[in-house]
């Protein structure tokens, strides 16, 4: 299908004394797994609630499937939403929960039965076994599945998920992540996923929007966001990053660790050189930047060594294969390619 | 030994409620002799009228309390935001003043209106005294409903009116149940408000009071009390059984 499922154009929303989101522009493609990633309080849930119609923006417009819905109430929008606390109806059983959206639409009884069964099967819950169960008789993971089935039953134009995996333990979370991917492929719906967990967003998404303090920092594929962060915030928030303050000098950079060779300077006088821990190679001289360092700390992280190395008085985090033998207080040479560093204005 | 936690209260109730009730039961059968005469006297239409009076008063009180309390509880639980605790305080505030004093105070308000010693005066006084007992359990249950279930209903396509009937109201069922019990039962036996504000409006409460303390007819008063208790017990049992079944 062509076109966009969700379009936000210059959307702002303030609460009584603070601006929750400011001038958000987003175009989410049909069938896309789109994540909104940001720290807590960054306004990502507000964006989701604006799309759902639980809030109306102060400025800007919102379109769903090409249609302007800026001030259309939630119950006329036909979006699916999985709430952070799931918000299942405790007085209804599993079948009735999933059927709720169809019931209020006055769907024929036979159609409801068929659709509920189908949706429960999509989320891998046996309709025969679970249909009659009360919500409080289900485990956390099963409740999650019911919440997803309930949202899918109305065949929403977009499925919104508000940190749905936050309450699950790590193993179950990983399992539900692959389940979500599978479900999205099965129903081919557009999925907007709000999370503060960068690994969830990186693993699952087609594209990610990084939000900070109510503003959009960057939109891109997981690889783009990780490898070419547009702002210092994105660089810091996604993955690990070393930042080295430096000043421009003779077409290169002078810093606490010495001269740094970089491939492109954007004209700023004072900059931050950002380099990922895994881009720093230990014991390798064939690089644009090579420094003498002392190993401060070595931690084994399953297949990798996380090494803290000191150059003069500046500490760098490095990630290297655990095949490499390094010990604390060992003198090493380390370095990186000029292309691997990213420059931000300080 | 695990029973000792319950012991103090059980002893308290045994000595101060169940033992006196046993005495009442004995008196109702004509203690120190034995007769059913006091019970047969109570079958008099006069007492039936009193029972019906009490039932009408308690029902009107309960219904009015519910009508007033539900929107307020809904507002406090789901819409009041930062004013929630302050509003709850305002609801509880009347409890800081003695029930008797409040009823006296309402007399000074009703007198200039020319309402004293009328049925409306009794109803006004009853609703005034019992309203918090309806508000608090309703508030507690609506508070638990929470905003997200209501929002989930909207997102699933239910209009606000549908959401109220299918989600909010059923989820506050336990609060409605508790509120109705907490208001209806004491209202049925109430005698202070009808005595002070109602003049001649006779309820079970006022008649029992009269039998014991004005006519010193302990036997008939006891019989009336026992019948009253039996009826309340029956009514509550039916109510509880039915509430369990009703799917709102």
Interface residues (C-beta under 8 A of the other chain):
Chain A: X52 X53 X54 X73 X74 X75 X76 X77 X78 X79 X80 X81 X83 X84 X85 X87 X88 X89 X90 X91 X100 X101 X104 X105 X150 X151 X154
Chain B: X146 X148 X149 X151 X152 X153 X154 X155 X156 X157 X158 X159 X160 X162 X163 X166 X167 X170 X171 X173
